[in-house]
Amino acid sequence: MKLAAIDIGSNAVRLLIEEAFVTPEKETYFKKISLTRVPLRLGEDVFTTGEISEDKAKKLVKVMKAFRFLMEVNDVENFRGCATSAMREAKNGIQVRSLISKNAKVNLDIITGDEEADLLFGNFSSSDFDFEKDKTYLYIDVGGGSTEVTLIKKNERVKSYSFNLGAVRLLKTEIPESEWKNACKKISDMVAGEEGVIAIGTGGNINRIYKESPHSFGEKIKLREIKKIVAHIESFSYEERIKKLKLKPDRADVIVPAGKIYTSFMKAANSKEMLVPKVGLSDGIIFKMYQELNN
């Protein structure tokens, strides 16, 4: 069964196509067919003017048309499209969604922060990582406009929060200190009484930070290592990050603010190390869709 997920984020728009297989032991696994990413950066408009500009709305329609054709040529049987922080905050988000439906024949769901956290939690059980059942984990997904945080204990979701702190938002707007303090306090209260909390970091920025470390996939990265890598990246200018560090232009400016969110939230949770499973919202969308189709 071929499935696809469209993730319309504040920084980039993604199309993930995967095929689901069932082993003779009745275990399901997903094989990635393709991942297409377009750095449209809707949050650049929304977090400064409050709405999606006409130019970016037109580009988004073109991207959705291209995604529809890609799904058709790959014989995708089912798909779901989800728009997150930028679209749900845009004053014209509903109108843009209607524009996409009419002109690109792609229907989208503008999901809440809680729904986003639900979909991300699905990655915990579907990931290739061998999580320890007796450990407590703090799932941190930093997007362009918001960050979803979930406390996981004994393989069960205990509590989740969605904070309006994202990499593009930090780049474009001044975040009040009170908002940072409020978020960190909620996280501290969330993990109160827990010891040895292990962070799980998802999102393109933490994947890139992890790539700068000496660790192999599956190994934990320490908080002090993340801080050191972020400080190293910050020491370069935007142009140098692209030329010398080989960062993508739409990654070079947001990676430092994203790093601040990861490290601040880990510190608030008194978490000293992090796992980076390299999964995201798109994976969660496909996993949940597969479950629903098979139920």
C-alpha positions in Angstrom: 0.0 0.0 0.0 1.4 3.4 -1.1 0.6 6.3 1.2 1.6 10.0 1.1 1.7 12.9 3.6 1.8 16.6 2.8 3.2 18.8 5.6 2.7 22.5 5.1 5.0 24.0 7.7 6.1 27.5 8.5 9.5 27.1 6.9 9.1 24.4 4.3 6.4 22.3 2.5 7.0 18.6 2.2 5.7 15.6 0.4 6.6 12.2 1.8 5.6 9.0 -0.1 6.1 5.7 1.5 5.0 2.1 0.9 3.7 -0.1 3.7 4.8 -3.7 3.9 3.7 -6.5 6.3 6.3 -9.2 7.1 5.4 -12.9 7.5 5.5 -12.2 11.3 2.7 -9.7 10.8 4.9 -6.7 11.6 4.5 -3.6 9.5 7.3 -1.5 8.2 7.4 1.5 5.9 9.9 2.0 3.0 10.4 5.6 1.8 9.9 6.1 -1.9 10.6 9.8 -2.0 10.7 13.0 0.0 10.2 16.4 -1.8 10.9 19.6 0.2 10.2 23.1 -1.0 11.4 26.0 1.2 8.4 28.3 0.8 8.7 29.8 4.3 5.1 30.9 4.8 6.0 32.0 8.4 8.0 34.8 6.9 4.7 36.4 5.9 2.4 35.3 8.7 4.7 36.2 11.7 5.3 39.7 10.4 2.0 40.7 8.6 -0.5 38.2 10.0 -1.4 36.7 6.6 -0.1 34.8 3.7 0.9 37.1 0.8 -0.7 36.7 -2.6 2.6 35.7 -4.1 3.2 32.9 -1.7 -0.4 31.7 -1.9 0.1 31.4 -5.7 3.4 29.5 -5.2 1.8 27.2 -2.7 -1.0 26.3 -5.2 1.7 25.5 -7.8 3.6 23.3 -5.2 0.3 21.4 -4.4 -0.3 20.8 -8.1 3.2 19.4 -8.4 2.7 17.2 -5.3 -0.6 15.9 -6.8 1.1 14.9 -10.0 4.0 13.2 -8.0 1.4 11.2 -6.1 -0.4 10.2 -9.2 2.7 8.9 -11.0 3.8 7.0 -7.9 0.3 5.3 -7.7 -0.4 6.7 -4.2 -3.6 5.1 -2.9 -4.3 7.4 0.0 -2.9 10.7 1.3 -3.4 13.3 3.9 -2.3 17.0 3.9 -1.8 18.9 7.1 -1.0 22.6 7.6 0.5 23.7 10.9 1.4 26.9 12.7 1.6 29.4 9.8 -1.6 28.4 8.2 -3.6 28.2 11.4 -2.4 31.6 12.5 -2.8 33.3 9.1 -5.9 35.6 8.9 -6.5 34.2 5.4 -5.5 30.6 6.1 -9.0 29.3 5.3 -9.2 31.2 2.0 -5.8 29.9 1.0 -6.9 26.4 1.8 -10.0 26.9 -0.4 -7.8 28.2 -3.2 -5.6 25.0 -3.0 -8.7 22.8 -3.0 -10.2 24.6 -6.0 -7.1 25.0 -8.2 -4.8 22.1 -7.2 -7.5 19.5 -6.2 -5.8 18.9 -2.9 -7.7 19.0 0.3 -5.9 20.0 3.5 -6.5 19.9 7.2 -5.4 22.9 9.2 -4.5 21.1 12.5 -4.2 22.4 16.0 -1.1 22.2 18.1 -2.6 19.3 20.1 -3.3 17.4 16.9 0.2 18.0 15.7 1.5 16.6 19.0 -0.8 13.5 18.6 0.6 12.8 15.1 4.2 13.3 16.3 3.7 10.9 19.2 2.8 8.2 16.6 6.5 8.3 15.6 7.5 7.1 19.0 6.0 3.7 18.5 6.7 3.4 14.8 10.4 4.5 14.9 13.2 2.0 14.3 14.7 3.0 17.7 14.7 0.5 20.5 13.3 2.7 23.3 13.7 1.5 26.9 10.3 0.9 28.4 11.4 1.9 31.9 12.8 5.3 30.8 11.1 8.7 30.7 11.4 10.6 27.4 10.7 14.2 26.5 9.8 14.5 22.8 10.7 17.9 21.4 9.7 18.8 17.8 10.9 22.3 16.8 9.1 23.6 13.7 9.2 27.0 12.0 6.3 28.5 14.0 5.7 26.3 17.0 7.4 23.6 19.1 5.5 20.5 20.3 6.6 18.9 23.5 5.4 15.5 24.8 6.3 13.6 28.0 6.4 9.9 27.4 6.6 7.4 30.3 6.5 3.6 30.1 5.7 4.0 26.3 2.6 6.1 27.2 2.0 9.7 26.4 1.5 11.5 29.8 1.2 15.2 28.7 1.8 17.5 25.7 2.2 21.2 25.1 2.4 23.3 22.0 4.3 26.5 22.3 4.4 29.4 19.9 8.2 29.2 19.8 9.6 28.2 16.4 12.7 28.8 14.4 11.2 31.2 11.8 9.1 32.9 14.4 12.2 33.7 16.5 14.0 34.9 13.4 11.2 37.3 12.4 9.7 38.5 15.7 10.8 39.5 19.2 9.7 36.8 21.6 8.9 38.3 25.1 11.1 36.9 27.9 7.9 36.0 29.8 6.9 33.5 27.0 10.2 31.7 27.3 9.9 31.6 31.1 6.3 30.3 30.9 7.3 27.5 28.4 10.3 26.4 30.5 8.3 26.4 33.7 5.6 24.2 32.1 8.3 21.8 31.0 9.9 21.8 34.5 6.6 21.1 36.1 5.9 18.4 33.5 8.9 16.4 34.5 8.8 17.1 38.2 9.8 14.0 40.1 11.3 12.3 37.1 15.0 11.4 36.9 17.3 10.8 34.0 14.8 12.2 31.4 16.1 11.5 27.8 15.1 14.0 25.2 14.0 13.0 21.7 14.7 15.7 19.1 12.9 15.9 15.8 12.9 18.4 13.0 15.3 19.3 10.2 17.4 21.6 12.4 18.3 19.0 15.0 19.0 16.5 12.2 21.6 18.9 10.8 23.1 19.7 14.2 23.4 15.9 14.8 25.2 15.6 11.5 27.9 17.9 12.8 28.5 15.5 15.8 30.8 12.5 15.7 27.9 10.2 16.6 26.4 7.4 14.4 22.6 7.0 13.9 21.1 5.7 17.1 23.7 7.1 19.5 22.7 9.8 22.0 24.1 13.3 21.8 24.8 15.2 25.0 23.3 18.6 25.8 26.8 20.1 26.1 27.6 18.8 22.6 24.5 20.4 21.1 25.4 23.7 22.7 29.0 23.5 21.4 27.8 22.8 17.8 25.2 25.6 17.9 27.8 28.0 19.2 30.2 26.9 16.5 27.6 27.5 13.8 26.7 30.9 15.3 30.3 32.0 15.0 30.0 32.1 11.2 28.1 34.7 9.2 25.0 33.6 7.2 27.1 33.5 4.0 29.9 31.5 5.6 27.4 29.0 6.9 26.3 28.3 3.3 29.8 28.4 1.8 31.9 26.8 4.5 29.5 24.7 6.5 27.5 23.7 3.4 24.1 24.6 5.0 21.1 25.1 2.8 20.2 28.9 2.5 16.8 28.3 4.3 18.6 26.3 7.0 21.5 28.6 7.6 19.5 31.4 9.3 17.1 29.3 11.4 19.4 26.6 12.8 20.7 28.8 15.6 17.3 29.9 16.9 16.1 26.3 16.7 19.2 25.2 18.6 18.3 27.7 21.4 14.8 26.1 21.7 16.2 22.5 21.9 18.9 23.4 24.5 16.5 25.7 26.6 13.9 23.0 26.8 16.4 20.2 27.6 17.8 22.4 30.4 14.3 23.1 31.7 13.7 19.3 31.8 17.1 18.7 33.4 17.8 16.4 30.4 21.5 15.7 29.7 21.2 13.7 26.5 19.1 13.4 23.3 18.1 10.8 20.8 17.6 12.0 17.2 15.5 9.4 15.3 15.2 11.5 12.1 11.4 11.3 11.8 8.9 14.1 11.6 5.3 15.1 11.2 5.0 13.5 7.7 6.0 10.1 9.2 3.3 10.5 11.9 0.7 11.4 9.4 1.4 8.2 7.3 1.6 6.0 10.4 -1.8 7.2 11.7 -3.4 7.0 8.3 -2.2 3.4 7.9 -3.7 2.5 11.3 -7.0 4.1 10.5 -7.2 2.3 7.1 -6.5 -1.0 8.7 -9.0 -0.6 11.5 
